[in-house]
Each structure stands twice: as structure tokens, then as C-alpha cells.
Amino acid sequence: MPANAADIADDAKNGAATAGPRMTAEAQRTFADARARIEQAVQDGLEQLRTQSRAYADTAGEQIDQAQQYVTERVRERPLAAIGAALGVGVLVGLLLSAGRK
């Protein structure tokens, strides 16, 4: 039986009515999947950042300890030179600060 234009229009209308909710549900699933992947990528990045920052903090702490030990040894070897250097730095900083007030 040949279909007329009205039947074709009704079929198209019914198809569009069921396709809309299907497409909406599919879009929501796609967005949910994308959100989950983005959240996972951000969590992975944060964990990597935490790991690297711990390593950098440990390295910096070790270097500060070594520098402190070095300075302590040099001060014990030559206490008068250390006092003179500290006095010179203090005078220099004082001059720089006082020059800014004028």
C-alpha cells in the first residue's frame, strides 16, 4: 500500500519525538564520562604534584642542613672573621635602609 505524504510526516514526527530523549540521554552519558575522565586526570595530576613537592622539600631540607653545618664549621674555625663579616653586612643593610628614607 503506497504511503501518502501525511503518513510520512507522522512517521517523521514520531521518530523525532523518540530520538530527542534518546539523544539527550546519550549526551548526558557522554558528559558524565567526560567529567569522570577529567576528575581522574586532575586527581592524578595532584597526586603527582604532591609526590614531587615532597621530594623537593626533602632535598631542600637536606641542603639547608648542609649549609647550616658548613657555616657553623667556618664560624668555629675563624670566629673573628665571622663577626667582622656579620658586622659588615649589618652596616651595609643599615645604609641601604637609611638611604631609602631620605
Summary of the structure (lengths in Angstrom):
residues: 102
radius of gyration: 36.9
end to end distance: 103.5
largest distance: 114.2
contacts: 191
relative contact order: 0.03
helix: 94%
strand: 0%
